[in-house]
Amino acid sequence: MKQKQPESESKAAIDPVTLEVLRGRFDAVADEMEHTLLKASHSSIVSEAQDATAAVFDADGRTIAQACAIPIHLGALSELGRRFYQQYPPGKAKPGDLYIVNDPYAGGTHLPDFGVASPVFLGEEMVGYVATMTHHQDIGGAAPGSASTDVFDHHSEGIRIPLVRLTDASGNINEDLISLLTANSRTPDNMRGDLYAQIAGCRTGEQRLSAIFNDWGINTTNEGVSALIDYAERLTRLAIEQVPDGEYTFSDWLDNEGLADDSDPVEIRVKLTVSGSEVEFDFTGTGAQVRAAINNVPSSSLSCVYYAIRALTGDAAPNNDGCYRPISVILPPGTIVNPIYPAPVNARGVAICRMIDAVMGVMTKAVPDKMNAAGCGHANIFLAGGVDGDGHRFTGALGGPLRSGMGARPTKDGIDVADHELSNVYHVPLEVTESEFPLRYRRMELWEDSGGAGKWRGGLGFSAEVDWLSGNAVLSVRGERHKFQPWGVQGGQSSPVCRTEIIEKEGNTKTVPAKIVQPIQQGEMLRYWSTGGGGYGPPTERDPELVFEDVIDGRVSLEAARDIYGVIVENGKLNLMETKVRRTTLSVSDV
């Protein structure tokens, strides 16, 4: 391919059509990188759950585009782009370079998330960076899966990698470094395969991004990048201007600090200040950092805020750094949203779910007609590692991050058992989990009445029973919402709390805390109930026909239909006359 030289480029202003074409091409680069990554990865947490993403940056480290994947990586990849520029700027970065990092205190999120990046060149001139981020199944540490809540400090969580080159001076992959990394993993083959998939994603991105600069010229393309970032900023400011000026506050609580089930709950407090086209999110008053590994470094905490604003602006705004210019965030040091090194962070997902609930909660105060009720607010993650009856070793997450019901929307029900908000990953099929672990699912089904009642019902959660078939394992349980219910909006009701049990071989039922590391043995059964989302609007305003359909489908019980929605279903039929009377009675009692 013949390369255009910078000196021959036109410096004319970019027209809107060219700008939209460039936007589409940048998005396509990020999407193709992600598809390459997902198709080439070895572990089910990537190939099935799709816990990975990709992004494109300009030569100054500004985010140009990010694949439609995991919102929780929004802040992290934006921060990493700046880190690439600071440490390996033009002039220091070399063609063929690859960089790797997972250090949460140096721009990463938590240790299992490996960022791999490479600079992009057109001829001798560096024009940008591309990066992939993947959650690796095991990177060492105290417990299988590398995300136990119960660790001593950050250094107990697994191998820690500062931002370093993954290639030697000739551009060849440093196999010694790869061997060092895989030697620290309980699943070395998966780590190696996933790392090379990340590299493949980056090499794909290099070719595609370089082609854009070649086709349009360096000056024109850079002008397009700046124009797209400015455009995203303008659209974001227009959306913020629709939010009434003022101060809004909201708090939500984690069940506990993560180690002792009877410890005090941890508050996540947010104050939103809206002034014209700018917003400030202030987490002052949030609980102090905790001993357990559920703390979140700033890159993770920022993702919650960035997601909320992106939810406000929608798809019209390009997914680049311009979206974040009107936003300021206060994260007090020493709190669970900005811990001081060496606080452990690998199980950050526990707290980040509550952080997004608090952020979305404060948004409902400002624009209730645009925001959902609370989702399930947790990810049931069961990490297991051990040896089965045939001597085979296994390590990983059972079913991936198992999310539940989505919160009801202002004009629609929430979605049942869907991964939503910050995670946006898929549930791993039960058949895949059964092929990787010595277990069998007896059942997995929707949990009746687990969606918060409302004019619009919260999405349902689920319940499951899992038989442990052979061998012994260490089970790391990472859950939440065992004590505090997901909240409703505008008169919508909360959904129920979760619960987890182990049925021992003798038949005794043992209640398991939301966060614990404990053994599980052959002949035992894991049983859990994962809640749904909150409701939106008063339940008695729900269309009786919709309630009747929910009863027929097993989503709402006869009792809940009568006592909460005021809808009478008798002998499989909707009784509208009795429903009218019942709703009048409920309305009077509410007063």
C-alpha positions in Angstrom: 0.0 0.0 0.0 1.4 3.3 -1.0 1.7 5.7 1.9 0.8 9.4 1.6 3.3 11.8 3.1 2.3 14.5 5.6 3.7 17.4 3.5 1.2 16.6 0.6 -1.9 16.8 2.7 -4.6 19.4 2.4 -5.2 21.6 5.4 -8.8 22.4 4.5 -11.5 22.3 7.2 -13.2 18.9 7.4 -16.8 18.7 6.1 -19.5 16.9 8.1 -19.7 13.9 5.7 -15.9 13.2 6.0 -16.2 13.6 9.7 -19.0 11.0 10.0 -17.0 8.6 7.7 -14.0 9.0 10.0 -16.1 8.4 13.1 -17.4 5.1 11.5 -13.9 4.0 10.6 -12.5 4.7 14.1 -15.4 2.7 15.6 -14.9 -0.1 13.2 -11.2 -0.3 14.2 -12.2 -0.7 17.9 -14.9 -3.2 17.1 -12.6 -5.4 14.9 -10.0 -5.4 17.5 -12.5 -6.6 20.1 -13.9 -9.3 17.7 -10.3 -10.5 17.1 -9.7 -10.6 20.8 -12.9 -12.5 21.6 -12.5 -15.1 18.8 -8.8 -15.8 19.6 -9.0 -16.0 23.4 -8.8 -19.4 25.2 -10.7 -18.9 28.5 -14.5 -19.0 28.7 -14.5 -15.7 30.7 -13.5 -14.0 27.4 -14.7 -16.3 24.6 -18.1 -16.8 26.3 -18.6 -14.1 28.9 -16.8 -11.5 26.7 -15.1 -9.8 29.6 -12.7 -7.8 27.4 -12.6 -4.6 25.4 -10.6 -2.6 23.0 -9.9 1.1 22.3 -8.1 3.5 20.0 -6.2 6.6 21.0 -4.5 9.4 19.2 -0.8 10.3 19.5 -1.6 12.4 22.6 -3.3 9.5 24.3 -6.8 10.8 23.9 -9.5 8.2 23.4 -10.8 8.3 19.9 -13.1 5.2 20.0 -13.9 2.3 22.3 -15.6 -0.9 21.4 -19.2 -1.4 22.6 -18.2 -3.8 25.4 -17.7 -3.2 29.0 -18.6 0.2 30.5 -16.6 -0.5 33.6 -13.5 -0.1 31.4 -14.4 3.5 30.3 -12.4 5.3 32.9 -9.6 2.7 32.9 -8.9 2.8 29.2 -9.1 6.6 29.1 -6.6 6.7 32.0 -4.3 4.2 30.3 -4.2 6.2 27.1 -2.8 9.1 29.0 -0.3 6.7 30.7 0.9 5.4 27.3 1.5 9.0 26.2 3.4 9.9 29.4 5.7 6.9 29.4 6.1 6.1 25.7 5.4 9.3 23.8 6.3 9.9 20.1 10.0 9.8 19.9 10.3 7.1 22.5 7.8 4.6 21.2 9.1 2.4 18.5 7.5 0.5 15.6 6.8 -3.1 16.8 6.4 -2.1 20.5 4.0 -3.8 22.8 3.2 -2.5 26.3 1.6 -4.4 29.1 0.2 -3.2 32.5 -2.2 -4.4 35.2 -1.1 -2.3 38.2 -4.3 -0.6 39.6 -2.2 2.0 41.3 -0.6 2.9 37.9 -3.8 3.4 35.8 -5.2 -0.1 35.8 -8.4 -1.4 37.4 -7.6 -4.6 39.3 -4.8 -7.1 38.8 -6.8 -9.6 36.6 -7.4 -6.9 34.0 -4.3 -6.9 31.7 -4.0 -4.0 29.4 -1.9 -4.6 26.2 -1.2 -1.7 23.9 0.9 -0.8 20.9 1.9 2.4 19.2 0.7 3.0 15.6 2.9 4.4 12.9 2.5 5.7 9.3 5.9 5.5 7.8 8.3 7.0 10.4 5.6 9.1 12.2 3.7 7.9 15.2 -0.1 8.6 14.8 -1.7 6.9 17.8 -2.1 3.9 20.1 -4.4 0.9 20.2 -5.1 -1.2 23.3 -6.9 -4.3 24.5 -8.0 -5.1 28.0 -8.9 -8.7 29.2 -9.9 -10.1 32.5 -7.5 -13.1 33.0 -9.0 -16.1 34.8 -6.2 -16.5 37.3 -3.1 -14.4 38.0 -1.9 -16.1 41.2 -2.6 -14.8 44.7 -4.1 -16.3 47.8 -7.1 -18.0 46.3 -8.1 -19.6 42.9 -9.5 -17.0 40.5 -7.4 -14.2 42.1 -10.4 -12.2 43.3 -10.9 -13.3 46.9 -12.2 -10.7 49.3 -10.1 -12.1 52.1 -6.5 -11.2 51.5 -3.9 -9.4 53.6 -3.0 -6.6 51.2 -2.6 -5.8 47.5 0.5 -8.0 47.2 -1.5 -11.0 48.3 -3.7 -10.7 45.2 -1.4 -11.9 42.4 1.3 -10.8 40.1 1.6 -7.0 39.7 2.9 -5.5 36.4 3.9 -1.9 36.0 3.7 -0.4 32.5 6.5 -2.1 30.7 7.5 -3.2 27.2 6.3 -6.7 26.2 8.7 -6.7 23.2 12.5 -6.5 22.9 14.5 -3.9 21.0 13.8 -5.8 17.7 10.1 -5.8 18.2 9.9 -9.5 19.0 7.7 -10.7 21.8 9.7 -11.2 25.1 8.9 -14.9 25.7 10.8 -14.8 29.0 8.3 -12.2 30.3 5.4 -14.3 29.0 6.8 -17.3 30.8 7.2 -15.3 34.0 3.5 -14.3 33.9 2.2 -17.7 33.1 4.3 -19.3 35.8 2.3 -17.2 38.3 -1.1 -18.5 37.0 -3.0 -21.6 38.0 -4.3 -21.6 34.4 -1.1 -20.9 32.4 -2.4 -22.2 29.1 -5.4 -19.9 29.3 -3.3 -16.9 30.3 -0.9 -17.5 27.4 -3.7 -17.9 24.9 -5.5 -14.8 26.1 -2.4 -12.7 26.1 -1.7 -13.7 22.5 -5.3 -12.9 21.6 -4.7 -9.4 23.1 -1.6 -9.1 21.0 -3.5 -10.2 17.9 -6.2 -7.6 18.6 -3.5 -4.9 18.9 -1.8 -5.9 15.7 -5.1 -5.8 13.9 -5.7 -2.3 15.3 -2.3 -1.1 14.2 -3.0 -2.1 10.6 -6.6 -0.6 10.5 -5.7 2.7 12.2 -2.6 3.2 10.1 -4.8 2.6 7.0 -7.1 5.4 8.0 -4.2 7.9 8.4 -2.8 6.6 5.0 -6.2 7.1 3.3 -7.0 10.6 4.6 -3.5 11.9 5.5 -2.1 12.7 8.9 -3.2 16.3 9.2 -6.7 15.7 8.0 -7.2 12.7 10.2 -5.8 14.5 13.3 -8.2 17.4 12.5 -11.0 14.9 12.3 -10.0 13.4 15.7 -10.1 16.8 17.4 -13.4 17.7 15.7 -15.0 14.4 16.8 -13.8 15.0 20.4 -15.2 18.5 20.3 -18.5 17.2 18.8 -18.8 14.6 21.6 -18.2 17.4 24.2 -20.9 19.6 22.6 -23.5 16.8 22.6 -22.7 15.9 26.2 -23.1 19.6 27.3 -26.4 19.8 25.5 -27.6 16.7 27.4 -26.4 18.1 30.7 -28.1 21.4 30.1 -31.5 19.6 30.1 -30.9 18.6 33.7 -32.2 21.2 36.2 -29.5 23.1 37.9 -29.0 22.3 41.6 -27.6 19.9 44.2 -28.8 16.4 44.6 -27.7 13.7 47.1 -28.1 10.0 47.4 -26.7 7.1 49.4 -26.7 3.4 49.1 -25.0 0.8 51.3 -22.8 -2.3 50.9 -23.9 -5.1 53.2 -20.6 -5.0 55.2 -16.9 -4.4 54.8 -16.4 -7.7 53.2 -14.7 -9.9 55.8 -17.1 -10.1 58.8 -20.7 -10.7 58.0 -21.8 -8.8 61.1 -19.6 -5.8 60.4 -21.2 -2.4 59.8 -22.5 -1.5 56.4 -20.4 0.8 54.2 -22.1 3.9 52.8 -21.5 5.1 49.3 -22.6 8.8 49.3 -22.8 11.0 46.2 -23.6 14.7 45.8 -24.4 15.8 42.2 -24.1 19.5 41.4 -25.4 20.6 38.1 -24.5 24.0 36.8 -25.4 24.8 33.2 -23.5 22.4 31.0 -21.2 21.0 33.7 -21.6 18.4 36.4 -19.7 17.5 39.6 -20.0 14.2 41.4 -18.7 14.5 45.0 -18.2 11.3 47.0 -17.3 13.1 50.2 -18.9 11.2 53.1 -18.4 7.8 51.5 -17.1 5.1 53.8 -13.4 4.6 54.5 -11.3 2.0 52.6 -11.8 -1.5 54.0 -9.6 -4.5 54.8 -11.3 -6.7 52.2 -10.4 -6.5 48.6 -13.5 -4.6 47.5 -11.9 -1.2 47.3 -11.9 0.7 44.0 -9.0 2.8 42.6 -10.0 6.0 40.8 -10.0 4.6 37.3 -12.7 2.2 38.4 -14.7 4.8 40.3 -14.6 7.2 37.4 -16.1 4.5 35.2 -19.3 4.7 37.2 -19.7 8.4 36.6 -18.7 8.2 33.0 -21.3 5.5 32.4 -24.0 7.5 34.0 -23.3 10.5 31.7 -23.0 8.2 28.6 -26.4 6.8 29.6 -27.8 10.3 29.6 -26.3 11.3 26.2 -27.0 8.0 24.4 -25.6 6.8 21.2 -25.5 10.1 19.4 -22.2 11.2 21.0 -19.0 9.5 19.7 -17.5 7.4 22.5 -14.4 9.4 23.0 -12.7 11.7 25.5 -14.9 14.7 24.7 -17.8 13.0 26.6 -15.9 13.5 29.9 -14.7 17.1 29.5 -17.8 18.6 31.3 -17.4 16.2 34.2 -15.5 16.7 37.5 -15.3 14.1 40.2 -14.2 14.3 43.8 -12.9 11.1 45.2 -11.6 11.6 48.8 -8.3 9.7 49.4 -8.5 6.8 51.9 -12.1 5.9 51.0 -13.5 2.8 49.3 -13.7 4.8 46.1 -10.0 6.0 46.3 -8.0 3.7 48.6 -4.4 4.3 49.6 -1.8 1.8 48.5 -1.4 -1.1 49.3 -5.2 -1.6 49.9 -6.4 -4.8 48.1 -8.7 -4.2 45.2 -9.1 -7.4 43.1 -12.8 -8.0 44.2 -13.6 -4.5 43.3 -16.8 -5.6 41.4 -18.6 -6.0 44.8 -18.3 -2.3 45.6 -18.4 -0.9 42.1 -22.0 -2.3 41.7 -23.0 -0.3 44.7 -21.2 2.7 43.4 -23.1 2.7 40.2 -26.3 2.3 42.1 -25.5 5.4 44.1 -24.5 7.4 41.0 -27.6 6.3 39.1 -29.7 6.9 42.3 -28.5 10.5 42.4 -29.4 10.9 38.7 -32.9 9.7 39.4 -33.2 12.7 41.8 -32.3 15.0 39.0 -34.0 13.4 36.0 -36.4 10.6 37.2 -38.1 10.4 33.9 -34.9 9.3 32.2 -33.3 6.9 34.7 -34.0 3.3 35.7 -34.8 2.0 39.1 -31.9 0.1 40.7 -30.8 -3.1 39.0 -29.9 -6.2 41.0 -26.8 -4.3 42.2 -24.4 -7.2 42.4 -22.7 -9.9 40.4 -22.9 -13.4 41.9 -19.4 -14.6 41.3 -18.4 -18.1 42.6 -14.7 -18.7 42.0 -13.6 -22.3 42.4 -10.3 -24.0 42.3 -9.3 -27.5 43.2 -8.8 -31.1 41.9 -11.6 -33.3 40.7 -11.9 -37.1 41.3 -9.8 -37.9 38.3 -7.0 -35.7 39.4 -7.7 -32.8 36.9 -7.1 -29.3 38.2 -9.6 -26.6 37.6 -9.8 -22.9 38.3 -12.2 -20.1 37.3 -15.7 -18.6 37.7 -18.8 -20.8 37.7 -20.9 -19.4 34.9 -19.0 -16.1 34.7 -20.3 -13.1 36.5 -24.0 -14.0 37.1 -26.0 -10.9 37.0 -29.8 -10.7 37.5 -32.7 -8.4 37.0 -32.4 -5.0 35.4 -34.3 -2.1 37.1 -37.6 -1.0 35.6 -37.4 1.8 33.1 -39.6 4.9 32.9 -41.7 3.4 30.1 -40.8 -0.3 30.2 -40.3 -3.3 32.5 -36.7 -4.2 33.4 -35.1 -7.2 31.6 -35.0 -10.5 33.3 -31.6 -12.0 34.2 -29.5 -9.7 32.0 -26.1 -8.3 32.6 -26.5 -4.6 32.4 -25.0 -1.3 33.4 -21.3 -1.4 34.1 -20.5 -5.0 33.3 -22.5 -5.9 30.1 -21.0 -9.4 29.8 -22.7 -12.6 28.9 -23.5 -15.4 31.2 -21.4 -18.5 30.4 -23.7 -21.3 29.2 -24.3 -23.9 31.9 -23.0 -26.6 29.5 -19.7 -24.9 29.3 -19.4 -24.6 33.1 -20.3 -28.2 33.5 -17.6 -29.2 31.0 -14.9 -27.2 33.0 -15.9 -28.0 36.6 -17.0 -31.2 38.4 -20.5 -30.0 38.9 -24.0 -30.3 37.6 -26.8 -27.8 37.6 -30.0 -29.4 39.0 -31.9 -26.3 38.0 -31.7 -22.6 37.1 -34.9 -20.7 36.8 -36.6 -17.4 37.2 -37.3 -16.4 40.8 -40.9 -15.6 41.1 -41.7 -12.1 42.7 -38.0 -11.2 42.6 -38.7 -8.1 40.4 -39.7 -5.0 42.3 -43.4 -4.2 41.9 -44.4 -1.1 40.0 -46.3 0.4 37.1 -43.3 -1.0 35.3 -41.9 -4.1 36.9 -38.3 -4.8 37.7 -36.6 -7.5 35.8 -36.6 -10.9 37.5 -33.6 -12.6 39.1 -33.0 -16.3 39.3 -32.5 -19.2 41.6 -30.2 -22.2 41.1 -29.1 -25.5 42.6 -25.6 -26.9 41.8 -24.4 -30.4 42.8 -20.6 -30.7 43.4 -19.9 -34.1 41.8 -16.3 -35.0 42.7 -13.2 -33.8 44.4 -12.8 -30.9 46.8 -12.4 -27.2 46.0 -11.9 -23.8 47.5 -15.0 -21.6 46.8 -14.7 -17.8 46.8 -18.1 -16.3 47.1 -18.5 -12.7 45.9 -22.0 -11.4 46.3 -24.0 -8.5 47.7 -27.6 -7.3 48.3 -28.0 -9.9 51.1 -29.1 -7.1 53.5 -30.1 -4.0 51.4 -32.7 -4.2 48.7 -32.5 -2.7 45.2 -34.6 0.4 45.3 -37.5 1.5 43.2 -38.3 4.9 41.7 -41.4 7.2 41.7 -43.4 4.9 43.9 -41.9 1.6 42.6 -41.1 -1.0 45.2 -37.8 -2.6 46.1 -36.9 -6.1 45.0 -36.0 -8.8 47.7 -32.6 -9.5 49.1 -30.4 -12.3 47.9 -29.4 -15.4 49.8 -26.9 -18.3 49.4 -26.8 -21.7 51.0 -24.8 -24.9 51.0 -26.5 -28.2 51.6 -24.0 -30.4 53.3 -23.7 -34.1 52.7 -25.6 -34.9 55.9 -28.5 -32.8 54.6 -27.9 -29.8 56.9 -28.5 -26.4 55.4 -25.7 -23.9 55.9 -26.4 -20.2 55.2 -23.4 -18.6 53.5 -22.5 -14.9 53.8 -22.4 -12.8 50.6 -18.6 -12.8 50.8 -16.6 -15.7 52.0 -13.9 -18.2 51.1 -14.7 -21.7 52.2 -14.3 -25.3 51.0 -16.9 -27.3 49.0 -16.8 -31.0 48.9 -18.1 -33.9 46.8 -21.8 -34.6 47.6 -22.6 -31.0 48.7 -25.0 -28.7 46.9 -24.7 -24.9 46.3 -28.1 -23.1 46.3 -28.6 -19.4 45.7 -31.2 -16.8 44.9 -30.1 -13.7 43.0 -32.5 -10.8 43.2 -34.1 -8.7 40.4 -34.4 -5.0 39.9 -36.5 -2.3 41.5 -39.9 -1.2 40.2 -40.8 2.1 38.6 -44.1 3.9 39.5 -46.9 2.8 41.8 -47.8 -0.9 41.4 -51.5 -0.1 41.4 -51.0 1.8 38.2 -49.8 -1.2 36.3 -52.1 -2.4 33.5 -54.1 -5.4 35.0 -53.6 -7.3 31.8 -49.8 -7.1 32.3 -50.1 -8.3 35.8 -52.3 -11.2 34.6 -49.7 -12.1 32.0 -47.0 -12.1 34.7 -49.1 -14.5 36.9 -49.6 -16.8 34.0 -45.9 -16.8 33.1 -44.9 -17.4 36.7 -43.2 -14.1 37.2 -45.7 -12.8 39.8 -47.5 -14.9 42.4 -51.2 -14.8 42.9 -50.6 -13.4 46.4 -48.4 -10.5 45.1 -50.9 -9.8 42.3 -53.7 -9.4 44.9 -51.8 -7.8 47.8 -49.3 -5.5 45.9 -50.8 -4.8 42.5 -54.4 -5.1 43.5 -55.2 -7.5 40.7 -57.5 -10.5 41.2 -56.9 -13.6 39.2 -59.3 -16.5 39.8 -59.4 -19.9 38.1 -56.9 -18.7 35.6 -58.9 -15.7 34.6 -58.5 -11.9 35.2 -61.4 -10.5 37.3 -61.6 -6.8 36.4 -64.6 -6.1 38.6 -62.9 -7.4 41.7 -59.6 -5.8 40.6 -61.3 -2.4 40.6 -62.6 -2.9 44.1 -59.3 -4.3 45.4 -57.3 -1.3 44.0 -59.7 1.1 45.6 -59.2 -0.6 49.0 -55.4 -0.6 48.5 -55.4 3.1 47.6 -57.5 4.0 50.7 -55.1 1.9 53.0 -52.1 3.7 51.5 -53.5 7.0 52.5 
